[in-house]
């Protein structure tokens, strides 16, 4: 496998993809850190072909795999890579794309 490709889990090496500040709306769904299903509309803070970041009021565990859908209905699986408190009611989360879902 070439270094520029993903590994078997779909993960890109850290910072391989330059992130751009981008506010893009998505629909997020999955299990929170309490094991409760949630769905929420989010807006990214930055985005790249490898991943991005967003804020959420839901507690999400690092390593969780969630479903991300855009306004056209395109679905992707994402994995939460990091979490940082904002000092407000929301938390910032970083994610990377696992793989697109295929029908």
HELIX and SHEET records of a PDB file:
SHEET    1   A 7 UNK A  20  UNK A  21  0                                        
SHEET    2   A 7 UNK A  37  UNK A  47 -1                                        
SHEET    3   A 7 UNK A  25  UNK A  31 -1                                        
SHEET    4   A 7 UNK A  65  UNK A  69 -1                                        
SHEET    5   A 7 UNK A  75  UNK A  85 -1                                        
SHEET    6   A 7 UNK A  91  UNK A 100 -1                                        
SHEET    7   A 7 UNK A  51  UNK A  56 -1                                        
END                                                                             
